[in-house]
Structure formats: C-alpha cells, structure tokens
Amino acid sequence: MRSRLLAILFFAPCLVLLLTSQALSDVSPGDVIDKTNWEKAEGLLPEPLLDWLKNGKVVLEIGALNYNPLVHHPTFALETLKTNLGKYALDENEAIIDAKTGKRPKSIIGFPFPEIDPHDPKAATKMLYTKMYTQYIAGNARAVFKTHYTNRSGYARSTIAAMENMVMDGNSKSAARPNRDRVEKYQIFVARSPYDIAGSAIMTWRYFAPQKEDNTFTYLPAIRRVRRMSPGNRSDALFGSDIAVDDIACYDGKVTAMNWKLLRKQEALLPYNYKDPGLLVKNEDEEWESSENIKKFTYGYEKEGWQGAHWAPMDWVWVKEPVYVVEVRAKDPYYNYGPQELWVREGNWLAHYKIINDRAGKYWKTVMMAIGFFESGDKEMRLTFSGEQLVIDERADHATLATGPSPTDIWQYDVEMDENDFSLAGFQKFCK
C-alpha cells in the first residue's frame, strides 16, 4: 500500500505536467500565436523559431489546407505510390538499386520509396531521395525570381536571378532522353541585377553514380572565366546572400554527399504558401506555368507599423502536421556547415525547416520553406514545387528572402530544354 502511495505521489506531478504541456501545444485553425500565447506552439517548432515567437519577432496564423498535400501530384506519380512499393532498395554505397536484381535501374519514374519504415536504418536516406524525386516529377523548370535582403535596420536591397533546371529522371519524358553520361540533373543560376553581380552564374552537373561528386562551375564577370568549384563550395553564400547552393528547398545537394540519421518523429507547425493551390495555365508552347493572379506575399519590412522582424512573413499559413527530424552531417571535411537538422513532412517527404550549426556545433542559421502547390483549372494537372524561402543568419543579424512565383515572376514547368545549353560553351551564353 505504501509503495502504491509513493508511486502515485511520484507520477501524479508528471502526469499533470504532461497534460498541461499537451493543452498548451493544442493549436487549431484560426488561432493566432504571438508573444502573448507562444506556449501554445511549444514543442511544435524548431527552437530558433519558438524564440522569435516569444520575443515578438513573428506571428503565426494557424490554418488548414483545402487540398491533400500527400496526393497533390500528376496522375502518373500517384500511380507509382502503389507500383513502386518495395521496388527499390539502397546498396552499400547508398545508391538506389532494383530490390530484385540488385542492379541500378536505368530510370525511376515517380517516387522511389512511397512508404518508408522509420525503423529502417536507411530511412532518412530514403526520405531524401524521395524528396528529390518529388521535385523531378514536375519536369524541367524555368524561373525568374527576386531575392530581398534585410538587416537590423530594415530592408537592404534586392537582386534578380534566373534558374534553368533540367532533370534527367523522375518522369517518362525526362527518362526517355539519351543520357550517355548518366546525369541526374543539370542546373544553372544566373544573377541578372544589380550591376555589381549581373552575369555571375553557377552550373551543376549531378550524376547518378553515388561516389561521383557533382561537377559545379562558376562564372565571374570580373575575370570572364569559368572555374570549377569544389563540393565544399556548395555551402558558400550564393550571390552575396545568406543562401548557399545546398540550402535551396532546404537541401538541394547530392544525397550521398551527406550522412543522414533519423532523430525522432513529432508534430510540427509547418509553413505553406496557400490554403488553396495556385493556378497553372498553359502557354503558347504548351508548357505549364504559374498564372498572373497568383498571390503576392507580404513581409515585415513592407507592413507599416510592424514591430517584429523585418523578414517576418505576414501571410504564410501554418499547419499542424507530422514530421521526421533528420540529422545531417557532411562527408566533406571542408564543408562550411557542421551538424544540421532537417524537418521533413511525413508522407510526401518535403523539407520545411533546416537548422544549421557551424563546424564547432554552435547554432548559426535557420532555413524556412513555405511549400507551394499548383493545379490546372480542370485539376487534371497538379504539381508540387518550391514556394517562398527564408534564410535567417542570426550571427550577422541578416536575412534573405527568395520569392516564388508571383504576378510578375512567372515560373514554367515541364519545359522543353536543350541539353547543349548545359555544356561549358552553352553555360557561357547565359553569363551575360
């Protein structure tokens, strides 16, 4: 009897604390979370974002999506949620192989790992492969986007850049292209303005072979030469921003360049662009593109009377969903980043947050990704693609906002591209 009484006395306070914590973290659509009630979001956000909430730097408007982000994909991709079940595995080098033959497949259509067992020691690596292929499903993409910088004084300046992204796998059109060099994707970023960076460019060739590093080239107008970058340079700031090449969409590097470890599963408040999908239309070349009536987003530096962070998003929608938190460590000893955390949505494996520490293990930067979903008017075509992205460097008290599609910045998907544009000679044509 005495032991029971002691047990009750010991566990009762713990139960009260647990129930209180669950009540505080219980958020619902329509809630507005700010510094007066930040406890409601405790345990649902990365620590830096929770601190900003406590200090009044951000306000979160909790909402719900009017579509299912787990199945918002083209028909062919949805079919692979069934047909690719158990079809692929990973070898000792973490390359994707056919589970039956043990050989590397010539191509992969749709999602390589539709279901992932969290107890699988390679679960985190499979999540990242599936994240990459979610982007490949949309096909080749072309975009012009703006990047806005803020510092402790407010808005600093803006830049304009162009992106050309040619994927060589993930959908039937891409997989059908001749691919003698076994390239997974080509990518080019070119700065267009202001004048001091205009013409600066970066090109990447990514290969299927797991041990073959990315070929990354940079062009600097000042020296008028194309130079090859080391893989470690992918953690360098892009065009003077806070965003490194590998920070795009939270992580856009080679999967096998990192060691991935699954830390935990939890509920989280995740940012999205829209409660309803953005509208896709066809242009005269029969390519899909974002429409002019898409929403333009507002940030702290643009809102009169706002007392929070200059970079704070004013109209993102935050949704409570399950995530896996993954530890990321670079294999390259010269990589600028130390341990990182990636917060990945369960089911579609898209990353919404990345917490970056330096090589000494001290906190450095936070990446936030508000994912964008798009569909045609008849709902026959559905795509998932990058939306608005924020990178906050707390050490420098500086932040960079990379915008997604807007009324003036039209993004194109499933675009026809010429592989020769991604040769060294073709690359230099963009660098003007």
BAMI-257585 format. One record per residue (C-alpha): x, y negated, z; residue in one letter. Coordinates in steps of 0.001 Angstrom, whole numbers, padded with zeros to 6 digits, always signed. Each point is the difference from the previous one (the first is absolute). Example, Ala and Ser with C-alpha at 12.3 -4.5 7.8 and 13.67 -1.06 7.14 Angstrom:
% BAMI-257585
+012300+004500+007800A+001370-003440-000660S
***
This chain:
% BAMI-257585
+000000+000000+000000M+002825-002332+000906R+001786+000705-003308S-003199-000787-001915R-000369-003281+001850L+003614-000924-000760L-000532+000848-003664A-003081-002210-000159I+001835-002857+001709L+002895+000372-002443F-001920+000349-003257F-002891-002377+000654A+002066-003200-000531P+001465+001496-003181C-003487+000755-001304L-001148-003541+000767V+003018-001445-001806L-000624+002259-003000L-003689-000930-000231L+000826-003692+000437T+002634+000171-002747S-002428+001705-002382Q-002642-002648+000724A+002445-002840-000579L+001116+001499-003315S-003521+000639-001242D-000477-002378-002933V-002958-000216-002385S-000679-001693-003349P-000859-003620+000627G+002388-000379+002945D+002460-002888-000081V+003163+000791+001962I+002196-002880+001161D+002097-001005+003022K-003073-000060+002258T-000854+003684-000509N+003202+001489-001461W-000313+002982+002385E-002671+001436-002322K+002740+000647-002573A+002519+001431+002451E+001330+003323-001273G-001365-000648-003507L+002776-002232-001386L+003789-000013-000336P+001536-001826+002964E+001097-003117-001941P-003520-000542-001362L-001529+000533+003439L+002399-002612+001416D-001020-002505-002702W-003619+000678+000885L+000671-000635+003712K+001794-003259-000796N-002693-001363-002298G+002066+000289-003175K-002591+002175-001764V-003713+000740+000197V-001448+003312-001233L-003501+000324-001453E-001092+003620+000325I-002035+001338-002899G-000996+003085-001963A+000600+000947-003629L-002939+000455-002355N+001829+002825-001789Y+002023+003052+000989N+003737-000717-000396P+000792+003729+000099L-001756+000724-003305V+000236-003327-001815H+001958+001439-002936H-000517+000905-003670P-001874+003222-000691T+003113+001922-001067F+001711-000876+003302A-003008+001058+002064L+000047+003384-001728E+003588+000550+001146T-001122-000288+003626L-001214+003571-000587K+002152+001332-002844T+003301-001027+001617N-000763+001547+003400L+002971+002215+000877G+001454-000406-003487K+003233-001729+001005Y+002612+000292+002721A+003360-001575+000868L+003367+001706-000435D+003082-000323+002227E+000857-003310-001725N-003535-001344+000584E-000778+000093-003723A-003513+000965-001081I-000168+003558-001336I-002701+002348-001244D-001036+002007+003071A-000278+003250-002031K+003077-000163-002220T+002310-002091+002195G+000893-002067-003072K-000382-003734-000475R-003118-000804-002012P+000301-001788-003307K-002702-002421+001113S-002436-000607+002842I-003455-001398-000680I-001826-001667+002895G+000817+000686+003637F+002817+002496+000672P-001123+000665+003603F-003765-000662+000369P-000033+001493+003504E+002900-000236+002426I+000380+002013+003191D+001444-002294+002695P+001715+003042+001559H+001967+000567-003211D+003628-001105+000647P-000042-001624-003446K-003363-001723+000500A+001406-003546+000030A+001949+000556-003229T-003125+001363-001705K-001948-003060+001145M+002506-002297-001689L-000013+001966-003250Y-003794-000200-000080T+000155-003749+000713K+002254-000457-003040M-002234+002051-002268Y-003057-001983+001106T+001746-002979-001642Q+000884+002032-003111Y-003645+000940-000557I-000680-003599-001123A+002500+000398-002848G+002281-002743-001272N-000601-003358+001651A+000861-003579-000944R-000428-002955+002340A+000927-003598+000620V-000147-000864+003671F+000846-002863+002325K+002095+000133+003127T-000464-002630+002712H+002517-000674+002766Y-000703-001460+003444T+002324-000998+002831N-000490-001470+003477R-001024-003336-001550S-002633+001454-002311G-000119+000612-003740Y+003484-000062-001576A-000246+000832-003724R-001339+002444-002572S+001451+002135-002761T-001518+001772-003000I+001167+003422-001179A-001013+002590-002578A-000099+003770+000423M+000164+002770-002597E-000619+003480+001430N+000180+003026-002344M-000773+003359+001598V+000993+003284-001593M-002177+002347+002048D-003224+000129+001994G-002506-000182-002875N-000300+001819-003316S+000929-002997-002157K+003235-000624+001907S+000910+003674+000256A-000423+000455-003784A+002803-002441-000819R+003402+001400-001025P+002186-000099+003092N+003435+001317-000891R+001690-001661+002981D-002641+001249+002476R-000874-003476+001235V-002816-000334+002544E-000591-003708-000588K+001492-003204-001381Y-000514-003354+001673Q+000990-003598-000709I-000458-003138+002127F+000839-003377-001561V-000118-003389+001742A-001708-002672-002144R+000154-003060+002258S+001292-002193+001593P+002996-000875-002125Y+002649+001048+002547D-001003+003693-000237I-001723+000115-003420A+001331+002875-002089G+001304+001997+002962S-001123+003595-000428A+000220+003520+001384I-000582+003249-001903M-000300+003511+001444T+000216+003402-001626W-001261+002672+002410R+000747+003654-000759Y-001826+003190+000964F+003209+001715+001101A+000030-000261+003816P+003738-000588+000340Q+000226-002453-002882K-000084-003552+001345E-002000-002805-001578D+001774-001979-002654N-000686-003602+000972T+001256-002955-002028F-000086-003706+000709T+000338-002985-002324Y+001141-003402+001290L-000329-002953-002400P+003000-001753+001564A+002407+002675-001272I-002158+001253-002898R+000888+003590+000728R-001821+003179+000929V+001536+001644+003053R-000772+003325+001601R-001175-000047+003617M+000733+002629+002614S-002967+001813+001609P+000742-001918+003203G-000821-003246-001818N-003653+001057-000161R-000251-001271+003582S+001272-003460-001052D-002415-002924-000248A-001615-000427-003428L+000334-003441-001663F+000751-001707+003308G-003182+001273+001691S-000419+002134+003118D-001077+002943-002182I+002530+002648-000964A-000543+002159-003076V-000794+002982+002238D-002614-002026+001929D-002374-000241-002955I-003261+001777+000915A+001725+000671+003363C+002347+002494-001648Y+000888+000227-003676D+003327+001810+000174G+000911+003548-000919K-001601+002508+002365V+003168+002059+000343T+002056-003098+000912A-001498+000136+003512M-000485+002400+002851N-003687+000147+000990W-001324+001097+003384K-003629+000110+001094L-000318-001675+003417L-003709+000032+000817R-003575-000353-001147K-002214-002807+001329Q-002821-002405-000803E+001049-003382-001410A-001427-003252-001320L+001068-000097-003641L-000156-003026-002325P-001862+000055-003317Y-000626-002676-002630N-003706+000466-000582Y-003094+001607+001515K-001033+000717-003614D+002345+001034-002837P+001352-002658-002349G-001393+000061-003547L+001952+001637-002839L-000655-001029-003611V+001458+001061-003339K+002012-002450-002081N+000259-000144-003793E+002734+002672+000071D-002310+002389+001888E+002151-000312+003127E-001528-000338+003457W+000612-003272+001805E-001181-001890+003052S-002718-002550-000651S-000040-003766+000486E-002769+000116+002596N+002205+001852+002482I+000326-001479+003468K+002823-002421+000830K+001311+000362+003547F+000801-002731+002506T+002905-000136+002472Y+000743-002041+003085G+001980-002744-001713Y-002997-000666-002267E-002649-000309+002745K-000468-003411+001547E+000105+000035+003792G+001411+003538+000258W+002276+000316+003073Q+001362+003490-000611G+002784+001330-002219A+000455-001763-003331H+000050+003399-001734W-003108+001391+001763A-002608+001523-002366P-003368-001691+000406M-002299+002398-001843D+001440+003491-000091W-002380+002672+001300V+001311+002307+002760W-001425+003522+000184V+000485+002606+002729K+001340+003191-001613E+002274+002970+000810P+003696-000326-000807V+003223+001937+000283Y+003041-001868+001285V+003158+001120-001781V+003597-000705+000973E+002246-000978-002918V+003799+000153+000030R+002203-000720-003009A+002547+002592-001056K+002259-002743-001417D+002281-001297+002813P+000183-003405-001716Y-003762-000535-000035Y-000866-003254+001805N-002902+001430+001964Y+000258+002245+003024G-002952+002141+001155P-003368-001012-001419Q-003607+000988+000629E-002540+000466-002772L-003721+000074+000872W-001734+002190-002600V-003780+000381-000424R-001091+003610+000414E-001557+001446-003146G+001267-002345-002703N+003482-000422+001526W+000294-003708-000809L+002245-002066+002277A-001388-003117+001702H+002805-000881+002434Y+003755+000311+000173K+001947-000949+003130I+003670-000623-000753I+002877+000126+002481N+003602-000943-000696D+002817+002528+000017R+000445-000547+003751A-003633+001033+000514G-001309-003467+000889K-003276-001253-001454Y+000395-002175-003094W-002953-000209-002430K-003592+001068-000504T-001598+000823-003363V-003807-000114-000330M-001797+001263-003078M-003666-000790-000702A-000887+002712-002519I-002102-000932-003022G-002603+002237-001690F-001519-000691-003416F-002742+001444-002193E-001721-000638-003304S-003554-001332-000133G-001389+003457-000824D+002211+001545+002743K+001472+002455-002513E+003526-001334+000542M+001353-000344+003535R+003518-000928+001035L+002021-000504+003140T+002814-002524-000219F+002021-002431+002055S-001786-003025+001400G+001371-002809+002153E+003284+000635+001826Q+001586-001846+002947L+003540+000350+001309V+000747-001807+003265I+003637-000438+001068D-000299-000968+003657E+003712-000613+000454R+000023-002644-002697A-003504-001236+000920D-000756+000369-003689H-002604+001897-002030A-000692+000918-003612T-003425+000581-001542L-000185+001860-003310A-003432-000424-001557T-001953+002614-001897G-002448-000595-002849P-001802-003349+000133S-002199-002134-002286P+003142-001388-001655T+002318+003021+000320D-001450+002865-002016I+001465+003480+000548W-000179+002649-002726Q-000163+003769+000431Y+000358+003007-002290D+002086-002213-002295V+001853+001186-003105E+003738-000661+000402M+003141+000602-002020D+002621+002053+001799E+002692-001899-001922N-000887-003107+002027D+001531+001761+002981F+003355+000627-001676S+002878-002312+000913L-000505-001887-003263A-003752-000209+000502G+000461-001141+003590F+001964-003053-001099Q-002890-001122-002189K-002031-000552+003168F+002775-001974+001673C-000580-003410-001552K
***
